[in-house]
């Protein structure tokens, strides 16, 4: 914008009395004009993401520089919500769904899981995670868990990790959620067979259970891969919508309605 304006020059009537000020202004105008031309053509660099590549104007970037070695590296992300009590602890971790390649893209091959890890307390805020008990909640079981909390009812689920194999019945797991007095709950796991045989129980406050149910509700559609479904490129019809042609949501006509 500065390059289109008239800068002060030696023809200014104030040259004789304010030579230094005028010189500074002239220099500033010339620098800003050059800077304006540079900003109109910013240098671009690529940031790689799992889904797409974004072109980001380097001239407007305020963060640290990204070199080529870091651009294509996707860091592993580890998150968990853990409740610690004196006699035990339970940790909630998400296992993302897996995908297979299809002719026209990818398809879900295995649903995601909310993994629960239990450990007994050893005192002094230490826990025996080396002999932990585990239980993976499927999408359907997450729904049952949330429904039981809403109804303030007891809920349980049973797993045989070797179901369908030759070792069927060798290990059995039982997860139970039980309401208690004054809005508290107990989350318990029983394991029979295997290295983690034993029982685990962790009391939950109302607030802790709220965090757990919020995490479960957030994870539920993602275990089914629905976030990836909606995050992909939109499906665009080859023919224009008659609704938009007659007004639609952008005109004076009615609103867009699904064809069912």
N, C-alpha and C positions, 0 to 999 in steps of 0.2 A: 504493500500500500504506500510505502514511503517513496518508491521509485517514481510514482506518478505525481508526486507533489514537488513544488519548487523549493530547493534547498537554498540556504543562504550562500552567497558567493562574495567575491571581493568587490562586487559592485554595490554592496549594501552600504547605506549611509552611515552605518555604525562601524565601518571598518577602521577608521582612524582612531576611534576612542576605545573600541572593544575588540582589538585584533585577536587576542588569545581566545576569547569566548566564541567569536565567530569561527575561528579555526576548529575549535572543538566541536561546534555544531555541524560544520561542514563534514568533518570526519565521521561524526555519528550518523549523519544522513546517508553518507556513502556506505558505511558499514551495514546499516539497517536495510538499505536497498539491496545490497549483495546478499544479506541474510534472507530477505524476502524471496529472492530468486532461488535460494537453496531450499527453503521450506516448501516451495511449490513443486520441487522434484526430490522428495525425500528418498534416502537410500533405503532399500527394502531388504529384510532378511527373513528367512523361513523358520518357523517354529513347528516342529513335528508333534503331532498328537496321535493317539490311537485311531482316531476317526478321520482326521483331515489335516491339511496343512494350511496355516494362516499366514498371510503376508502382513507383517507389522511394520509401520513406518519407523525406521531407526531414529529419525530426527526427533520424534516425539517420545521416545522410550526413556523412562526415568530410572529403570532398573539396571542391574548389572549386565554387562555384555554376555552374550551366549556364543560360545565357540562351536564349531562344527561337531566336535566330539560329544558335546553335551546335548546337542539338538535332538539326535536320534535315540538317546537313551531314555527309556521310560522307567522311572524308579519304582521299586516295589513299595506298596503301601500296607502298613500293618496297623489296625485299629482294634480296640476291644473295650468293652465296658465290664469292669470287674467290681464285685461286691466282696469286701473283706469283713469277716466277723471273727471272733476269738477262736471258734472251734472249726472254722472252715471258710472257704471262699469259692465263688463261682464266677466264671468269666464267659462273656458272650462274644463270639467272633463270627464273622460272616465268611462263608466259602462261596465264591462267585460261581455262577453257572458256567458250563463249558459248551463250546460250539463246534459244529462240524461244517466243513465247506459243502455248499450245495451248488447246483448248476448255475444259479443266478445270484448267489450270495452266500449267506451262512444260515444255519438253523440250529436250534437248541438241541443239544444232545443229552445234557444232564442238568436238572434244576439245581439252583443254588441251595445252600443249607445254612441254617443258623446253628453253629457249633457251640455247645455248652461244655465247659471244662470245670470239673469240681476237684478241689484239693482239701485235705484235712489240715487243720492248724497244728503246728508244733510248738506254739508258744513264742513269745518275743517277736510277734508279727512275722513269723516265718511259716511257710506252707509247703507241703510235700507235693509239689507239682510234678516231681519225677514219677510218682505213682498215681497220677490223676485219673479220674473217671470221666468219660466223655459220652455225650449224647447229641446226635444231630437232629434238629427239627426240620422237617420238610415244610413245604409251603402249606399243605393242608393242616399239619400239626400246629404251625404258627397260627393259623386261623382258629383252630380249636382252643389254643392257649388264650388268645385274645377274647374269644367268646366266653370262656370260663371266668376270666377276670371281670368282664362286664356283668355277668350274672352272679358274681360273688360265690361261685361254686367250685368244688374240688374237681380237679382234672388230672388224668394220668395217661401215659403212653408207654407202650412196650416195644422193644426192639430185639431182634435176633440178628446180629451182624453177619452170621453165616447162613442166613435163610437161603434156601435153594442150593446149598453146597453140601458136600459130604460131611462137614462138621456142624450141621444144623443142630441147634439146641445146646451146643457146647458152651455158649455164652448167652446170657439173657440180661437185658437191661430194663429197668423200670424207672421212669421219671414221673414225679408226682408234685402237683401244686396244690397246697392246702390253705384255705383261709383260716386265720386265727383271730384272737381278740383285738379290739381297738384298731381294726383296719390293717393289721400286719398279716404277713403270709409266710409260709414255709415252702421252700423249694428243695426237694429231696431226690436223690439218685441212689438206686440200689443196683449193684452189679454182681452177678453170680457166674463164676467161671472166668478164666483168664488171669492175667497178671494184676489187673486192677480190681479184683474181687473185694467188695466191701460196701459200706453205706456212707453216704454223704448227705448232710443237711445244712442248709443256710437260711436263717431267718431274713425276711425282707421287710423293710418299712414301706409305708404307703408311697413315699417319694421314690424310693429305689425301684419299686414295682412300676411306677409311672415311667421312669426312664427306660426300663426294660420293655414295656409295652409300646412305647414310642419308637424305640429302635426296631422292634419286631414289625410294627406297622409300616415303617419306612422300608424295611428290608423285603417285605412280602412280595410286592410287584417286581422288585429287582431280582429276587430268586427265580422268578418266572421269565426273566429277560425282557420284561415289558419296557424298561427304560431304554434298552438298546433298540427296540422296535420303533419307539417314538423319536429317538435321537438320530435315526438315519435320515437320508434325504427324503423329502416329501414326494408322494406319488402325484404326478402331474398328468392330467388327461390331455390327449392330443386335440380334443375339441373344446372350445370355450363353453363355460357353464351358461345355460340359458337364464339362470337366476341372475347372474351378474349383468347379462345383456339387457335384462328388463329392469334393472335397478339394483336388486339384491341388497346386501348389507352396505354397499357403498353408494347406493342411489336412494331414490325415494320409494322404491318398491318394498316388498316384504322381506323377511329375514330368510337366510339360507336354511333349508330343512333337509335332513337326510332322506334318501329314497326308500325309507322303510318305516 
